[in-house]
Amino acid sequence: MRLQIKNIRIVDPSWDSKDLIGDIFVENGKIVPKFLNNADRVINGESKIAVPGLIDVHSHLREPGHEIKETIYTGTRSAAKGGITTVFCMPNTRPVIDAAPMVEFIIHKAREEGCVNVFPIGCATKGSKGVEISEIGTLKKAGIIAISDDGLPISNSQIMRRILEYTKMFKLPVISHSEDKELSRNGVMNEGKNSTFLGLRGIPKQAEEVMISRDIMLAELTDAYLHIAHVSTAGSVDLIRQAKKRNIKVTAETCPHYFTLTDENVKVYDANTKMNPPLREQKDVDAVKQGLADGTIDCIATDHAPHTQEEKNKEFDLAPFGIIGFETVLSLVLSELVDTGVLSFCEAISKMTFNPAKIFNLEKRGSLKEGNIADITIIDPEYSYEFNKESIVSKSKNSPFIGRKFKGGAVMTIVGGNIVWSL
């Protein structure tokens, strides 16, 4: 289909921060200079913004093994509603993604039932047990985009060193779930005055920072590619900032809840405020914002983690960690970072498009240059809505943002030249 988007503001961080009013032409799934004939469909883009399709580098689609929470079918449609055209799915499924057949299953299922691009992340160790390194070369050949034991840290430093050395050969980033399990053991929220007040066992910030420090040192030793997941503390931001100054190959991501909410939000005992790492203090939120502003934190991801209402309705101590994030990430970025002046619109979009594409070697994505794959997100900065349970596309409804009113969000999502979602 030949698609023309007319009179739209085009913002492309990959192209000298391109920001202009113009037309976008799509043919055979790619962006082209112009048509020789008329378009099959013309979209009026007036008062709207076209950006490269959003890329979420950290999500959980739950299939196989946890289909009661989410599936590739429902998860990709939830992502499309949020303006996301590409998702990376973490390997802590059941069974875990530690062998080529599992990678092939995810890719095949996504092609058959998904509506956005899905790139599997493979386990760093067999069974995610942290003992024996996975057959990374085989996983890479099968189609993984990175490796991680997300949800579990790789506690053995020697094994982590070997993983970093091995992945260098394949230019695969190692995504670190930075958590010292001995320090965080049995904790359910940030350790501090609020955990004491609420009578909940705390997780100290050092549980995250100790492992980030170790992994940075190992990345320096091996000269390998390290990506730090879900950064949540001021100390973590500073460690990554100093590592970048030493030219260590480290990149990092954070999630909207870490620049939006604090452990004050836990006071209502709502299990939808329970995530890992936990919500921190205001000074950590401020540091995360500063890390985004100065380039220390490269990406904004969702850590989309669906759970059933039955699971989340348990006592806070017993409820699982995690919240959904596909459908609110863009609106939270616009309201919490762009509207407040922390980031320019182009800088914010870069952290969800161009930067992820560059870090994870996604050719022909994260950019609206001619010849690239036509993954496009169309944003209406004036679009106002209330986020409620009835409107959620995800199979799960575990979000602390239910009931919040937003201004600005995706109104159309185009993947490979096909409109997969629109208002």
VOFIVEX-98448 format. One record per residue (C-alpha): x, y, z. Coordinates in steps of 0.2 Angstrom, whole numbers, plus 5000, padded with zeros to 4 digits. Each point is the difference from the previous one (the first is absolute). Example, Ala and Ser with C-alpha at 12.3 -4.5 7.8 and 13.67 -1.06 7.14 Angstrom:
VOFIVEX-98448
506249785039;500650174997;
//
This chain:
VOFIVEX-98448
500050005000;500650184996;499750115015;500250185001;500050105016;499750194995;500450165009;500749925016;501450065011;501449884998;501249975015;501549894997;501449995012;501149904989;500150134987;500850155007;498550025012;498950034985;498450105004;498950064986;498350004992;499949894985;499449844992;500549815003;499849884986;499949815003;500149864987;500349825002;500350025018;501450134998;500250195001;500250064982;500450184993;498350014990;498849914990;499949994982;498149975001;498750055012;499949925018;498849865005;499750095016;500350185005;500150055019;499850185005;501350035013;499650195004;500350045018;500849835003;501849945001;500949854991;501449925009;501049844997;499049855007;500349985019;501249865005;499849925017;501649915005;499249925016;498449915001;499249845005;498749924988;499849855012;499849874986;500449855001;499549955018;499050155007;498750034987;498750045013;500950165003;500550054982;500349924983;500950064985;498350044992;499450115014;501750075004;500450064983;498350084998;500350095017;501750064994;499250064983;498750105010;501550095009;500850044984;501349875002;500649914984;501349895006;500249905017;501449905007;499349865010;500949945016;500449815001;499349965017;498549904992;499649825004;501049924993;501450145000;500750054983;501749925001;500049894984;499750034982;498349914999;499350135013;500750154990;499249934984;498449975009;499950185005;500450074983;498849884991;498650045013;500350194998;499949994981;498449905001;499150095014;500950165004;499750174993;501750085004;501849954998;500549875014;501949975003;500449875013;501350025013;500949835004;500549945018;501850035004;500149845010;499149834998;498450005008;500450185007;500849915014;501650105000;501149844999;500449954982;500150124985;498749984987;500549964982;500050184995;500649984982;498649884997;498750125008;500750154989;499949894984;498249965005;499650195002;500250075017;500450195002;500949995017;500349895015;499450015018;499449905014;498850145004;499149985016;501549915007;501850075002;501549914994;500849995018;501549904995;501350134994;501149884991;498549944990;499550184996;501750044994;500049854988;498350054994;500650184996;501649934991;498949874990;498750134994;501450114994;500249894985;498250024995;499850185004;498649965012;499650115015;499949925017;498550075009;500350005018;498649985013;501050085014;499549935017;501049935014;498849865006;500749995017;499750185003;498350004993;499449845007;498250005006;499950194996;498450074992;500350194999;501450135002;500949995016;499750175010;498950095011;498449954990;500449815001;500350025019;498350105002;499149874989;500749855009;500649934983;501749924998;501250124990;501249984985;501550115002;500650114985;501749915002;499249844994;499950084983;501650105001;501249865005;499549904985;500150154988;501850045007;500549824998;499349984982;500850174995;501749945006;499849834991;499550104984;501650105001;501049845003;499349924985;499650154989;498349934996;498350074998;499050025016;498250075001;499350045017;498149975002;498850105010;501150125009;499150075015;501350085012;501050165001;501649895004;499749904984;499850154989;501750065007;500949844998;499449994981;500550184997;501749975007;500249844990;499650104984;501350135004;501249865000;499449944983;499449835006;498749924988;498550025012;498350064995;498450015011;498150015001;498750065012;498149985001;498750135002;499549955018;501850055005;499950184995;498150015004;499749925017;500849985017;499949895015;498750125007;498849924987;500149835009;499250075016;498349954994;500649824999;499549984982;501049854992;500050104984;501450105008;501049855003;501449974987;501849954999;501050105003;498850095011;499450184999;501350115009;500150175008;499850174991;501850035000;500249844989;498650064989;500950174997;501749914997;499149884987;499350164991;501850085000;500749844993;498850004986;500350194997;501949984999;500149844990;500549885014;498449904998;499849964981;498349914999;498350015007;499249835001;498449935008;500549845009;498249954996;499649875012;498249935000;499249915015;498249955003;498950105012;499949845011;501950015002;500150195003;498549995012;501049915013;500850085015;501450114995;501349885007;499449864989;499550094984;501249984985;501250144994;499650104984;498750114991;499450014982;500850154990;499749994981;498550115000;500650145011;501850024996;499950134987;498750115009;501149995016;501550054991;499150154992;499250065016;501549965012;501550044990;499550114985;498750115007;501150035015;501550054990;501149855006;500249954981;499650084984;498749904989;501449944989;501149955014;498649905008;499549914983;501949964998;500049905016;498649894993;500549994982;501750044993;501049965016;499349825002;500249974982;501850055001;500449915016;499249834994;500650014982;498250024992;500450054982;498750094991;499050045015;499950155012;500150124986;498950074987;501350024986;499649944983;500349824997;499649955018;498649895006;498450105002;499849985019;499150165004;499150075016;498850154998;499850105015;498750135004;500650125014;498350065003;499249825002;499250005017;499449845009;499749915016;501049845003;498749875006;499849815002;498749994986;501150084987;501549895004;500549884986;501249905010;499349845007;500650065017;499550165009;501350035013;500550184998;500250145014;499550134986;498149944999;498950155002;501350124994;499650134987;501350034986;500350124987;501049944985;500249834993;500049894985;498550004988;500749894986;501349864999;500749944984;501149854999;500949954983;498850124991;498449925007;498950105012;499949885015;499150125012;499150164999;498750105010;
//
